[in-house]
Amino acid sequence: MVALITIVIILACVVLAFFVLVQNPKGGGLTGAFGSIGSQVMGVKQSTDVMEKGTWVTMAIIAALSILSVSMFETPKEVKQPQQSSAPAQQQQPTGK
């Protein structure tokens, strides 16, 4: 299950990278690329809102999936060591008769 969530996180990172790279840092973005004709035909005026919302939603998905994947990890069980007696083992000395 953790492997599946990891794959979804990677895909969401790719989508986030797309959203970030398509946006223009000065606010032009897709609106500047298509010009005024594009805004009349395709409604690109809303593209900055869609890109910004897509960025925030994708970041939220990545954060939620990261928290979920960490919570699904199982802690390793402690390996029990054989109990040692507190008294040292008595050694027999060889008898040389």
The 8 nearest C-alpha neighbors of each residue, nearest first, counted from 0:
[[1, 3, 2, 4, 71, 68, 5, 72],
 [0, 2, 4, 3, 68, 5, 71, 72],
 [1, 3, 5, 0, 4, 6, 7, 68],
 [4, 2, 6, 0, 5, 1, 7, 8],
 [3, 5, 7, 1, 6, 2, 8, 0],
 [6, 4, 2, 8, 3, 7, 1, 9],
 [5, 7, 9, 3, 8, 4, 2, 10],
 [6, 8, 4, 10, 9, 5, 11, 3],
 [9, 7, 5, 11, 6, 10, 61, 4],
 [8, 10, 12, 6, 11, 7, 5, 13],
 [11, 9, 7, 13, 12, 8, 6, 14],
 [10, 12, 14, 8, 13, 9, 15, 7],
 [13, 11, 15, 9, 10, 14, 16, 8],
 [12, 14, 16, 10, 11, 15, 17, 9],
 [13, 15, 11, 17, 16, 12, 18, 10],
 [16, 14, 12, 18, 17, 13, 57, 54],
 [15, 17, 13, 19, 14, 18, 20, 12],
 [18, 16, 14, 20, 15, 19, 21, 13],
 [19, 17, 15, 21, 16, 20, 54, 50],
 [18, 20, 16, 17, 22, 21, 15, 54],
 [19, 21, 17, 22, 18, 16, 23, 15],
 [22, 20, 18, 19, 17, 28, 23, 29],
 [23, 21, 28, 20, 19, 24, 18, 50],
 [22, 24, 28, 27, 26, 25, 21, 20],
 [25, 23, 26, 22, 27, 28, 19, 20],
 [26, 24, 23, 27, 28, 22, 31, 47],
 [25, 27, 23, 24, 28, 22, 47, 31],
 [28, 26, 31, 23, 30, 25, 29, 24],
 [29, 27, 23, 22, 30, 31, 26, 21],
 [28, 30, 32, 31, 33, 27, 46, 43],
 [29, 31, 28, 32, 33, 27, 43, 34],
 [32, 30, 27, 34, 29, 33, 28, 35],
 [33, 31, 29, 30, 34, 28, 27, 37],
 [34, 32, 37, 30, 31, 29, 35, 36],
 [35, 33, 31, 36, 37, 32, 30, 38],
 [34, 36, 38, 37, 39, 33, 30, 31],
 [37, 35, 39, 38, 34, 40, 33, 41],
 [38, 36, 33, 40, 35, 39, 41, 34],
 [37, 39, 42, 43, 35, 36, 41, 40],
 [40, 38, 36, 37, 42, 41, 35, 43],
 [39, 41, 37, 38, 42, 36, 43, 35],
 [42, 40, 37, 38, 43, 39, 36, 44],
 [41, 43, 38, 44, 39, 40, 45, 37],
 [42, 44, 38, 46, 45, 41, 30, 37],
 [45, 43, 42, 46, 38, 30, 47, 48],
 [44, 46, 43, 48, 47, 49, 42, 38],
 [47, 45, 43, 49, 48, 44, 50, 29],
 [48, 46, 50, 49, 45, 51, 44, 28],
 [47, 49, 51, 45, 46, 50, 52, 44],
 [50, 48, 46, 52, 47, 51, 53, 45],
 [51, 49, 53, 47, 48, 52, 46, 18],
 [50, 52, 54, 48, 53, 49, 47, 55],
 [53, 51, 55, 49, 54, 50, 56, 48],
 [54, 52, 50, 56, 51, 55, 49, 57],
 [53, 55, 51, 57, 52, 56, 18, 15],
 [54, 56, 58, 52, 57, 53, 59, 51],
 [57, 55, 59, 53, 58, 54, 52, 60],
 [56, 58, 60, 54, 59, 55, 53, 15],
 [59, 57, 55, 61, 60, 56, 54, 62],
 [58, 60, 56, 62, 57, 61, 63, 55],
 [61, 59, 57, 63, 58, 62, 64, 56],
 [60, 62, 58, 64, 59, 63, 8, 65],
 [61, 63, 59, 65, 60, 64, 58, 66],
 [64, 62, 60, 66, 65, 61, 59, 67],
 [63, 65, 67, 61, 66, 62, 68, 60],
 [66, 64, 62, 68, 67, 63, 61, 69],
 [65, 67, 69, 63, 64, 68, 70, 62],
 [68, 66, 64, 70, 65, 69, 63, 71],
 [67, 69, 71, 65, 70, 66, 1, 64],
 [70, 68, 66, 71, 67, 72, 65, 1],
 [69, 71, 67, 68, 72, 66, 73, 65],
 [72, 70, 68, 69, 73, 67, 1, 0],
 [73, 71, 69, 70, 74, 68, 1, 67],
 [74, 72, 75, 71, 70, 76, 69, 68],
 [73, 75, 76, 72, 77, 71, 70, 69],
 [76, 74, 73, 77, 78, 72, 79, 71],
 [77, 75, 74, 78, 73, 79, 72, 80],
 [78, 76, 79, 75, 74, 80, 73, 81],
 [77, 79, 80, 76, 75, 81, 82, 74],
 [80, 78, 77, 81, 82, 76, 83, 75],
 [79, 81, 82, 78, 83, 77, 84, 76],
 [82, 80, 83, 79, 78, 84, 77, 85],
 [83, 81, 80, 84, 79, 85, 86, 78],
 [84, 82, 81, 85, 80, 86, 87, 88],
 [83, 85, 86, 82, 87, 88, 81, 89],
 [84, 86, 83, 87, 88, 82, 89, 81],
 [87, 85, 84, 88, 89, 83, 82, 90],
 [88, 86, 89, 85, 84, 90, 83, 91],
 [87, 89, 90, 86, 84, 85, 91, 83],
 [90, 88, 87, 91, 86, 92, 84, 85],
 [91, 89, 88, 92, 87, 93, 86, 94],
 [92, 90, 93, 89, 94, 88, 95, 87],
 [91, 93, 94, 90, 95, 89, 96, 88],
 [94, 92, 95, 91, 96, 90, 89, 88],
 [93, 95, 96, 92, 91, 90, 89, 88],
 [94, 96, 93, 92, 91, 90, 89, 88],
 [95, 94, 93, 92, 91, 90, 89, 88]]
